[in-house]
Amino acid sequence: GTGIMLNNMIGEADLNPFGFHNWPVDRRLSSMMSPTMILEEGKPRFVLGSGGSNRIRTAILQVISNLIDFRQSLPDAIAASRIHWENQQLGVEPWEDRENLLENLVLPANTQVSRWQEQNMFFGGVHGVAVNDRGELTATGDPRRDGVGLLISN
């Protein structure tokens, strides 16, 4: 009831297709903010979060896929190259065999492909915590955002 909004809550354009000028008064804007917890046998295994506007969902999804589908460690899953599709543009970070992949993709007409020369925080900045089988924590920050992972204990 204070009128103070947590975070800037500017929302994302694709969640507000009718424009922000048509948004109802006293209703919070939609956001991509998506703190994520991956459970294993009902217990937390990974906790992820990201800043990155429209790219939050693709960044988090790709890290989840790297963790679960490709069994990468948390640091490797976060540091792995990413792609992002938006408004008929496919952004692609560099990785081994990128050109072969792009040659074999079937993309919609008028798609523009941006081949980034290095990893960039455009692709979001995922930070995470992992819990191993002994209950020990490790923290990882995204190198795209000069992130670090620190665990502080009492």
C-alpha positions as CSV (number, residue, x, y, z in Angstrom):
1,G,0.0,0.0,0.0
2,T,3.0,2.4,-0.1
3,G,3.0,2.8,-3.9
4,I,6.6,1.8,-4.0
5,M,7.4,-0.7,-6.7
6,L,10.1,-3.3,-6.1
7,N,12.6,-3.2,-8.9
8,N,12.0,-0.9,-11.8
9,M,9.4,-3.2,-13.3
10,I,9.6,-1.6,-16.7
11,G,8.3,-4.8,-18.2
12,E,9.2,-6.3,-21.5
13,A,7.5,-5.3,-24.8
14,D,6.7,-8.8,-25.9
15,L,4.7,-9.3,-22.7
16,N,2.8,-6.1,-23.3
17,P,1.8,-6.4,-27.0
18,F,-0.8,-3.6,-26.8
19,G,1.8,-1.1,-25.5
20,F,2.6,0.2,-22.0
21,H,0.3,3.2,-22.6
22,N,-2.7,0.8,-22.5
23,W,-1.6,-0.8,-19.2
24,P,-4.3,-0.7,-16.5
25,V,-3.7,1.6,-13.6
26,D,-2.8,-0.1,-10.3
27,R,-1.7,-3.3,-12.0
28,R,1.8,-4.5,-11.9
29,L,3.6,-4.9,-15.3
30,S,4.5,-8.3,-16.4
31,S,8.2,-9.2,-16.2
32,M,10.6,-11.9,-17.3
33,M,12.1,-12.1,-13.8
34,S,12.3,-15.8,-13.1
35,P,14.3,-17.0,-10.1
36,T,14.6,-20.7,-10.8
37,M,15.2,-23.7,-8.6
38,I,16.0,-27.1,-10.0
39,L,15.1,-30.0,-7.7
40,E,16.6,-33.4,-7.6
41,E,14.5,-36.0,-5.6
42,G,12.6,-33.1,-4.0
43,K,15.7,-31.2,-2.9
44,P,17.4,-28.1,-4.3
45,R,20.2,-29.0,-6.7
46,F,20.6,-25.7,-8.6
47,V,19.3,-22.1,-8.0
48,L,19.6,-19.7,-10.9
49,G,18.8,-16.1,-11.6
50,S,19.4,-13.6,-14.4
51,G,19.2,-10.0,-15.3
52,G,18.8,-9.5,-19.0
53,S,15.4,-8.2,-20.0
54,N,13.9,-10.2,-22.9
55,R,16.9,-12.5,-22.8
56,I,16.3,-13.8,-19.3
57,R,14.2,-16.7,-20.5
58,T,16.6,-17.8,-23.2
59,A,19.6,-17.5,-20.9
60,I,18.0,-19.4,-18.1
61,L,16.7,-22.1,-20.4
62,Q,20.0,-22.7,-22.1
63,V,21.8,-23.0,-18.7
64,I,19.1,-25.5,-17.5
65,S,19.6,-27.5,-20.7
66,N,23.4,-27.5,-20.3
67,L,23.0,-28.7,-16.7
68,I,20.4,-31.4,-17.3
69,D,20.7,-32.4,-21.0
70,F,24.5,-32.1,-21.3
71,R,25.4,-32.8,-17.7
72,Q,27.8,-29.8,-17.5
73,S,29.1,-28.4,-14.3
74,L,27.4,-25.1,-13.1
75,P,30.4,-23.0,-14.2
76,D,30.6,-24.6,-17.6
77,A,26.8,-24.4,-18.1
78,I,26.8,-20.7,-17.3
79,A,29.9,-19.9,-19.4
80,A,28.8,-21.9,-22.5
81,S,27.9,-19.9,-25.6
82,R,24.3,-18.9,-26.1
83,I,21.9,-17.9,-28.8
84,H,18.9,-15.6,-28.7
85,W,16.0,-15.2,-31.1
86,E,13.9,-12.0,-31.2
87,N,12.2,-9.9,-33.9
88,Q,13.4,-12.0,-36.8
89,Q,17.0,-11.8,-35.6
90,L,19.1,-14.7,-34.3
91,G,22.1,-13.7,-32.2
92,V,24.8,-16.3,-31.9
93,E,27.8,-16.3,-29.6
94,P,31.0,-17.9,-30.9
95,W,31.5,-21.6,-30.3
96,E,33.2,-24.5,-32.0
97,D,31.5,-25.6,-35.2
98,R,29.1,-22.6,-35.2
99,E,29.2,-22.1,-39.0
100,N,28.3,-25.8,-39.6
101,L,25.3,-25.4,-37.3
102,L,24.2,-22.2,-38.9
103,E,24.4,-23.7,-42.4
104,N,22.1,-26.5,-41.4
105,L,19.5,-24.4,-39.6
106,V,16.1,-23.9,-41.3
107,L,15.2,-20.3,-40.4
108,P,12.1,-18.3,-41.3
109,A,12.4,-16.0,-44.3
110,N,13.9,-12.6,-43.6
111,T,15.8,-13.9,-40.6
112,Q,19.0,-11.9,-39.9
113,V,21.8,-13.8,-38.2
114,S,24.2,-11.8,-36.0
115,R,27.4,-13.7,-35.4
116,W,28.9,-12.2,-32.3
117,Q,32.7,-12.2,-32.2
118,E,32.9,-12.8,-28.4
119,Q,30.5,-13.6,-25.6
120,N,28.5,-10.6,-24.5
121,M,26.2,-9.6,-21.7
122,F,23.5,-9.0,-24.4
123,F,22.9,-12.7,-23.9
124,G,22.0,-12.3,-20.2
125,G,24.0,-12.8,-17.1
126,V,23.0,-16.0,-15.3
127,H,24.3,-16.5,-11.7
128,G,23.8,-19.7,-9.8
129,V,24.3,-21.9,-6.8
130,A,24.8,-25.6,-6.9
131,V,24.4,-28.1,-4.1
132,N,26.4,-31.3,-4.4
133,D,25.5,-34.8,-3.0
134,R,27.2,-33.9,0.4
135,G,25.1,-30.7,0.7
136,E,28.1,-28.4,0.0
137,L,27.4,-25.2,-1.9
138,T,29.2,-23.7,-4.8
139,A,28.4,-20.3,-6.4
140,T,29.1,-19.2,-9.9
141,G,28.8,-15.7,-11.5
142,D,28.4,-15.2,-15.3
143,P,31.7,-14.1,-16.9
144,R,29.6,-12.0,-19.3
145,R,28.8,-9.6,-16.4
146,D,32.2,-10.0,-14.6
147,G,30.2,-12.1,-12.1
148,V,31.7,-13.9,-9.2
149,G,30.3,-16.5,-6.9
150,L,31.0,-16.1,-3.2
151,L,29.8,-18.2,-0.2
152,I,29.7,-16.4,3.1
153,S,29.5,-18.5,6.3
154,N,29.2,-17.5,9.9
